[in-house]
Amino acid sequence: MALRGGKWWKLVGLAGIVGVAATGAVAARNERQRRNYSPDEVRSVLHERYARSLAARDGSAELPLAEVPVGPKEKISRVLRRFRRRDR
């Protein structure tokens, strides 16, 4: 069965729409995974980056970071979040 001119372009357009939708779905999934960090995890990463940039600017080897105390509520939420990530 040969496709005529109009039907050919309809199939090409449909394939393009499906490709765009698939790309959007992948981008949305990656965004959800990126946002899955807790505020404490993001804060600790930002503190580490800041300390490294200061150390690099000053020429020192490393800047000691003080540990931020974490309460039991945060510890439980981290453990639960790890279990949720494993289930995927």
Summary of the structure (lengths in Angstrom):
residues: 88
radius of gyration: 23.9
end to end distance: 43.1
largest distance: 72.7
contacts: 158
relative contact order: 0.08
helix: 74%
strand: 0%
